[in-house]
Amino acid sequence: MEDLDERLSGVSSCNCELDARIACFCIENYEIAAYNSLLVLAEAGGFQDPERVLKQNLSEEEAMANWLKET
């Protein structure tokens, strides 16, 4: 019986890790969408100052999403 418990605990931890990765990937894509929206609004409103920072943040979020996808 102990062997079965060990195997089930391994499955559970794998599922939790997978769930966490999926959640992180979803959050990163939400942030990517938010930065893209802010860039569109900044352009439409003629705000040039925040564009550099928004693009930098967008790039970082895209890199993290790609890293999560590859690992």
Residue pairs with C-beta under 8 A, 6 or more apart in sequence:
21 68
21 71
24 68
25 65
25 68
25 69
28 61
28 64
28 65
28 68
29 65
31 61
32 58
32 61
32 62
32 65
35 54
35 57
35 58
35 61
36 58
38 50
38 54
39 51
39 54
39 55
39 58
41 47
42 48
42 50
42 51
42 54
43 51
